Amino acid sequence: MHGITTGFLFLLQQQRYFKEDDPFQGMILLISAGAVVVLAVVIHFIRNGTSRKITGDTKTTVTPRKFNAFTLRRVAGSYGLDREQTKLLEYIFRSDAVSDPERVMKNPVVLDRHFKRAFKNIEKNSTTDEDAQERMVKLFSLRNLIEGNSGVADASSSHLSENTPAILTAGKESYPVKVIVSRGKNVVTEFPRNSLGTPIRLTKGTKVTLSFFTKSSSGFCFEGQVYGSTNTNHGQGLQISHSGKMKALVKRKFRRRQIDIQCEFNFVRVEETGSGRKKTSRLVVDSKLYTGTIQDISIGGCSMKSSAPIQVGSRLKMSVDHDDNYPINVLGQAIRSNRSVAGTIIHIKFIKVPRRAFNSIGAVVFGYSED
């Protein structure tokens, strides 16, 4: 804008543009110059927003720029958002006076702060429960899409903090453990245990792989060697030395959250009647009720600890004790199982999630239901 203004001032200073016998030509030039300057000012404010500087004796404070819709649409396109999703994201950001959409989109903590406010507003201002559920579905669908399309950040051992759940693989065997200490290229984990709870003794130099997920659901692993054992505040731990180079795992499609919630479930079987073109099938819920504990959950599935005789492939009608008035009711299918000290861990894929359950799971996973 400064360059445009300077150029026209230079032109105005030239005598050949103001001939005494042609004042109309000079007037046209002045009007044109003014129009260009006004246009430059408007473009400047559209691109940069308005700001006000308050200058004191020691410092200068600049107010945040206004919301830039052009930047938002560019960023939304990089995340694969369609027109309706972009409009919803713009509404969320405008309501919270976001001035830098690109920065917010790259920070899951800040992004969830804005989405949580939108979630609370839906709860407070919806005219009916049906309206609230419909709006929440759109909100969580958008948040899950952003989560799934976010790039995986570079990893380092700094992602490993105390109590981080991990999988220790030695040879063909894998064991669930927790990280006790992580400093530089040295990590101390719990001793791996077999299905009977007996510690597995790994000799010095044994090659192992440690895999883990961060709080933002980014998965990483590193290869290392057993260095020995050491005493910790949590008991005896396994020392592992590694190169410090992390490899990114395939990112989970949906964010998963560690929880500890009781649930009830029934086995579901498929009954078929008729034959040929008249053959029909229906789901039949068994009357016997079993219990378990959900250890982690996402919109796509969960992990459940249970002593029930669940076979891989079994279908389960599950009721998760999330809310006294509205428990989470879903239909799931067991896809694999792992034995641990505490019992058998069943990994379940959700195959039918009603609208209310979808919203309740989203609120739990992203922490929006918390005060």
DAVEN-V937842 format. One record per residue. RES is the residue in one small letter. PHI is phi in radians with two decimals (NA if undefined). D_FIRST is the distance of its C-alpha to the first C-alpha in whole Angstrom. Layout:
# DAVEN-V937842
((RES:PHI:D_FIRST) (RES:PHI:D_FIRST))
This chain:
# DAVEN-V937842
((m:NA:0) (h:-1.10:4) (g:-1.14:5) (i:-1.12:5) (t:-1.10:6) (t:-1.10:9) (g:-1.09:10) (f:-1.25:11) (l:-1.10:13) (f:-1.12:15) (l:-1.12:16) (l:-1.15:17) (q:-1.39:19) (q:-1.48:21) (q:-1.09:24) (r:-1.22:25) (y:-1.64:22) (f:-2.32:25) (k:-1.44:28) (e:-1.08:31) (d:-1.50:32) (d:-2.47:30) (p:-1.17:28) (f:-1.10:27) (q:-1.14:25) (g:-1.15:23) (m:-1.10:22) (i:-1.06:21) (l:-1.11:18) (l:-1.12:17) (i:-1.11:17) (s:-1.09:15) (a:-1.10:12) (g:-1.10:12) (a:-1.11:13) (v:-1.14:10) (v:-1.11:8) (v:-1.07:10) (l:-1.08:9) (a:-1.13:6) (v:-1.12:7) (v:-1.07:10) (i:-1.08:9) (h:-1.06:7) (f:-1.24:11) (i:-1.13:13) (r:-1.34:12) (n:-1.93:12) (g:1.29:14) (t:-1.65:15) (s:-2.51:16) (r:-2.30:18) (k:-1.74:19) (i:-2.00:22) (t:-1.73:23) (g:-1.94:27) (d:-1.29:29) (t:-2.12:29) (k:-2.63:26) (t:-2.17:23) (t:-1.92:23) (v:-2.00:20) (t:-1.24:21) (p:-1.08:21) (r:-1.24:18) (k:-1.28:19) (f:-1.05:21) (n:-1.99:19) (a:-1.16:21) (f:-1.09:19) (t:-1.11:20) (l:-1.04:24) (r:-1.14:25) (r:-1.15:24) (v:-1.14:26) (a:-1.04:29) (g:-1.10:29) (s:-1.21:30) (y:-1.68:32) (g:1.34:34) (l:-1.40:33) (d:-1.49:34) (r:-1.09:32) (e:-1.16:35) (q:-1.17:34) (t:-1.13:31) (k:-1.10:31) (l:-1.15:33) (l:-1.11:31) (e:-1.10:28) (y:-1.09:31) (i:-1.09:32) (f:-1.23:29) (r:-1.13:27) (s:-1.10:30) (d:-1.80:30) (a:0.98:26) (v:-1.29:26) (s:-1.81:22) (d:-2.31:22) (p:-1.00:25) (e:-1.12:25) (r:-1.14:26) (v:-1.13:29) (m:-1.12:30) (k:-1.55:31) (n:-2.07:33) (p:-1.01:36) (v:-1.15:37) (v:-1.18:34) (l:-1.04:34) (d:-1.16:37) (r:-1.09:37) (h:-1.27:34) (f:-1.17:37) (k:-1.13:40) (r:-1.10:38) (a:-1.11:38) (f:-1.08:41) (k:-1.12:43) (n:-1.14:41) (i:-1.11:43) (e:-1.03:46) (k:-1.42:45) (n:-1.86:44) (s:-1.21:46) (t:-1.29:48) (t:-2.36:51) (d:-1.14:52) (e:-1.10:51) (d:-1.11:48) (a:-1.09:47) (q:-1.11:48) (e:-1.14:46) (r:-1.21:43) (m:-1.16:44) (v:-1.01:45) (k:-1.13:41) (l:-1.12:40) (f:-1.30:42) (s:-1.11:42) (l:-1.14:38) (r:-1.12:39) (n:-1.16:41) (l:-1.15:39) (i:-1.08:36) (e:-1.06:39) (g:-1.23:41) (n:-1.74:37) (s:-1.28:36) (g:-1.26:36) (v:-1.44:39) (a:-1.26:38) (d:-1.12:40) (a:-1.82:43) (s:-2.61:45) (s:-1.15:48) (s:-1.17:46) (h:-1.21:46) (l:-1.47:49) (s:-2.06:50) (e:-1.01:54) (n:1.28:55) (t:-1.18:53) (p:-1.16:55) (a:-2.58:56) (i:-2.06:58) (l:-1.73:60) (t:-1.95:61) (a:-2.25:64) (g:1.17:66) (k:-1.74:66) (e:-1.81:66) (s:-2.18:63) (y:-2.38:64) (p:-1.31:61) (v:-2.43:61) (k:-2.17:58) (v:-1.34:56) (i:-1.69:58) (v:-2.46:56) (s:-2.42:53) (r:-2.34:52) (g:1.03:51) (k:-1.72:53) (n:-2.16:56) (v:-2.25:56) (v:-2.03:59) (t:-2.09:60) (e:-1.09:63) (f:-1.24:66) (p:-1.15:66) (r:-2.26:69) (n:-1.47:71) (s:-1.11:72) (l:-1.58:75) (g:1.56:73) (t:-1.47:74) (p:-1.05:72) (i:-1.54:71) (r:-1.58:72) (l:-1.90:69) (t:-1.27:71) (k:-1.04:68) (g:1.68:66) (t:-1.08:66) (k:-1.39:63) (v:-2.37:61) (t:-2.22:58) (l:-1.98:56) (s:-2.02:54) (f:-2.75:52) (f:-2.07:49) (t:-1.44:46) (k:-1.13:45) (s:-1.61:42) (s:1.25:45) (s:-1.50:44) (g:-1.76:47) (f:-2.47:48) (c:-2.61:51) (f:-2.53:53) (e:-1.76:56) (g:-2.72:58) (q:-2.29:61) (v:-1.21:64) (y:-1.72:64) (g:2.69:67) (s:-2.11:67) (t:-2.66:66) (n:-1.52:67) (t:-2.26:64) (n:-1.16:64) (h:-1.84:64) (g:1.82:67) (q:-1.29:68) (g:-2.13:65) (l:-1.72:64) (q:-1.55:62) (i:-2.23:60) (s:-1.87:58) (h:-2.54:55) (s:-1.38:53) (g:1.60:50) (k:-1.53:48) (m:-1.73:48) (k:-1.96:48) (a:-1.35:46) (l:-1.46:48) (v:-1.10:47) (k:-1.23:45) (r:-1.11:47) (k:-1.19:46) (f:-2.19:46) (r:-1.16:46) (r:-2.08:49) (r:-2.18:50) (q:-1.30:53) (i:-2.47:55) (d:-2.55:59) (i:-2.20:60) (q:-1.29:63) (c:-2.55:64) (e:-2.18:67) (f:-2.68:67) (n:-2.16:70) (f:-1.30:70) (v:-2.14:70) (r:-2.07:72) (v:-1.78:71) (e:-1.88:74) (e:-1.98:75) (t:-2.28:77) (g:1.36:78) (s:-2.66:78) (g:1.07:76) (r:-1.25:74) (k:-1.58:75) (k:-1.27:74) (t:-2.26:72) (s:-2.37:71) (r:-2.59:70) (l:-1.57:69) (v:-2.08:72) (v:-1.58:71) (d:-1.21:74) (s:-1.33:76) (k:-1.28:76) (l:-1.81:73) (y:-2.08:71) (t:-2.17:69) (g:-2.84:67) (t:-2.23:64) (i:-1.31:60) (q:-1.76:59) (d:-2.70:55) (i:-2.63:53) (s:-2.51:51) (i:-1.21:50) (g:-1.70:52) (g:2.96:55) (c:-2.74:56) (s:-2.02:59) (m:-2.25:62) (k:-1.66:65) (s:-2.77:68) (s:-1.66:72) (a:-1.20:72) (p:-1.37:74) (i:-1.61:70) (q:-1.67:70) (v:-1.04:67) (g:1.76:67) (s:-1.13:68) (r:-1.76:66) (l:-2.29:66) (k:-1.64:65) (m:-1.95:63) (s:-2.25:63) (v:-1.66:60) (d:-1.34:61) (h:-1.70:58) (d:-2.47:58) (d:-1.03:61) (n:-1.48:60) (y:-2.35:58) (p:-1.17:59) (i:-1.43:58) (n:-1.95:60) (v:-2.45:59) (l:-1.91:61) (g:-2.23:61) (q:-2.40:62) (a:-1.24:64) (i:-1.91:62) (r:-2.91:63) (s:-2.45:65) (n:-2.28:65) (r:-1.63:68) (s:-2.42:67) (v:-1.07:69) (a:-1.40:69) (g:2.46:69) (t:-1.55:68) (i:-1.76:64) (i:-1.82:64) (h:-1.69:60) (i:-2.09:60) (k:-1.77:57) (f:-1.35:57) (i:-1.97:58) (k:-2.61:57) (v:-2.20:55) (p:-1.05:55) (r:-1.01:52) (r:-1.11:53) (a:-1.12:54) (f:-0.99:50) (n:-1.22:49) (s:-1.14:51) (i:-1.13:51) (g:-1.03:47) (a:-1.13:47) (v:-1.22:50) (v:-1.07:48) (f:-1.59:44) (g:1.34:46) (y:-1.38:44) (s:-1.44:48) (e:-1.47:48) (d:-1.40:47))
